[in-house]
Amino acid sequence: MKAAKKKSYHLPILLEQDEDGFYIVTCPSFKGCHSYGKTVDQAMLNIREAIALCLEEEEPKQLNHFIGFREIEFQPN
């Protein structure tokens, strides 16, 4: 008998660094899915755990196709 193939997700992750040097990660496919770490690797490991918990409650919202993130410089008048 064949083993059931596990479902795989390709999810966008937003990675930022705060004023204290911690890395903040967000998965916008789930409401409130955030984590952090002292290093990028730790933050990415932590967001995987957060995503696993979110998946226990709901499927990711895939209303849009992920293209990417951009950063702009803005100077108010």
Secondary structure, DSSP 8 states (H G I E B T S, - for coil): -------------EEEE-TTS-EEEE-TTSTT-EEEESSHHHHHHHHHHHHHHHHHH-----SS-------------
